Amino acid sequence: MDDMSPPELCLEIELRPRSRTDYRRLFLSFIGVRELQLRQPSWSEVQFTFLEINSIQTQQWENLGYKVKESEENALSFFCKSFHAAIKED
């Protein structure tokens, strides 16, 4: 990164099941996030029911590889350069 480039935004999300007895967690790390939009209803906490991660690498957008969106409630959307996923059980 040169001195003229803006800092790279990273976003980490931890997803867990609704069940209090299920201790699995999905950790998602997104690198190079752009056009981040988060919509939280005034009557609810932020919930991601269905998170889609689609490759846009064939579209040859500069420094972008994926489009991410929560498609059920349209609560989250952004583009990113790359991402990493890991499942952990406690």
N, C-alpha and C positions, 0 to 999 in steps of 0.2 A: 504494500500500500504506500503510495507517495504522500507527500505533505498536503496535497490539494484534495485528496479523496476524503469524503465524509467518513466518520466512524461506522463500522459495520454493526448492525443491530442483530443481536441474538435473542431468541425467545425459547424458554423452556416451559413445557407443560407436563404436569403429572395428572394422569387419568386413573381413576379407580372405580370399581363397581359400586353400585348402590348398596349392596349387601354389606352390613357391618361385620360379618363373619368371613368375608372374602378379602384377604390381605394382599392380593396381587395388585401391582401398580404398573402402568405403562408410562415410561418416561420418554418424552419426545423433545429433542433439541433441534432447533431450526437456526441455520446460519445465513447471514445476508438477507435478513427480512426487509421487505419493502411493501409499501401500501397497506400497512396493518390497519384493519378495521375491527373494532370490538363493540358489540352492541349488547348491553345488559338491560333487560326489562326492569322497570322500576319496581315490579312486584316479585322479582325472583333473583336468586343467586345465578351466577354464570354457570351454565351447564352445557356440555357438548355431547349431544346424543349420538351424532354420526359425523365423524371427522373424515373428510376426503383429502387425500394427498395424491395429486395427479402430476405426472411428468409433463413438462412443456419444453423439454430439451430439443425436440425436433422443430420447434418454432424459432429456435436460434435467437432468443432474447438475450441481450448482453448480461452476463453474470446472473442469470436466473435459470433455475432448473425445475422448480415445482410451484404449482398453485395449490394452496391449502384453503379449505373452506369447511365450515360446519353447515351442512346443507338442510337440516331439518328446521332449525329456527333462524338460520342465517345470522348467527351470533358472532361469527369470527370468519375473517378472510384475509389472506395475504399471499404474497409471492416470496420465495426464498431461493437461495443459491443451492443449499444442500440441507440434509437432515440426518439425524441418527435416532434410532429407536431401541429401547431396551425394556425387557420385562423383569420385574423384581418381585420376589415373594418374601414377605417378612414372617 
